[in-house]
Amino acid sequence: MSKEIVVLTDAILITCIVQRGAGEEIVDAAMQAGAQGATSFFARGTGVRQRHLGVLGITVNDEKEVVYIVVPSDQADYIFEKLYFAAKLDTPGMGIMYMTYLEKMATYIPHEIVDKLTQP
């Protein structure tokens, strides 16, 4: 049995950066919109809304959640729109979201599915 890599080339990465605690709602919205899964993690960020504490000048970094969702390009706009409203990104200070084209990606795909996708 020879080893081979199945490369997918029609994928988009949606990145959504929201306030800590909002990540689960984003993941749920993505799954309801048709995404197959998501990765989320905590991060720290600063921006124009950063606060300084008195004379010490200490900057307090806001806690964020980052959600990565890989979707097929034909579903990306639909899922992006659903996430925008689920994350309340139409409200100032709630976060940011963007899409990135993935040149190629690879993961395990069962042979039966590969065979179905490659048959004319």
C-alpha positions, -999 to +999 in steps of 0.1 A: +000+000+000+016+032-011+012+064+010-003+094-008-015+128+002-049+139-008-047+176-013-078+198-012-076+231-031-110+246-029-111+258+008-114+290+027-103+297+063-127+319+082-111+336+112-133+352+138-118+371+168-144+379+194-147+388+231-139+359+255-170+338+261-185+343+226-165+316+209-190+287+216-218+307+201-197+312+169-189+275+167-226+266+171-236+291+144-209+277+121-221+241+126-257+251+120-247+269+088-230+237+074-194+238+087-180+205+096-160+217+126-140+245+141-110+252+162-111+278+190-085+292+214-080+321+238-057+350+229-049+385+241-051+416+220-048+453+222-062+481+201-077+515+202-099+505+231-069+495+253-070+509+288-041+524+309-040+522+346-032+555+362+003+569+366+019+534+362+009+534+325+003+497+326-017+484+296-045+459+303-048+435+274-083+423+266-091+386+265-102+373+232-114+341+216-102+331+181-123+307+161-109+290+129-133+274+105-123+258+073-151+256+047-155+249+010-153+280-011-188+276-024-202+278+012-179+305+025-200+336+019-231+320+034-213+309+066-194+342+068-227+361+069-242+338+095-212+342+117-212+380+113-246+382+129-240+355+154-209+373+167-228+406+167-200+422+146-224+449+136-219+463+171-187+484+178-160+466+198-174+431+194-146+418+172-134+412+137-137+384+111-120+377+078-116+350+052-083+337+038-080+315+007-061+283+014-038+274-014-040+237-003-048+217+027-046+180+036-063+157+061-074+121+062-102+113+037-115+077+035-107+060+002-144+055-006-150+092-006-118+100-027-130+074-053-164+090-055-149+125-059-124+114-086-148+094-108-163+112-138 
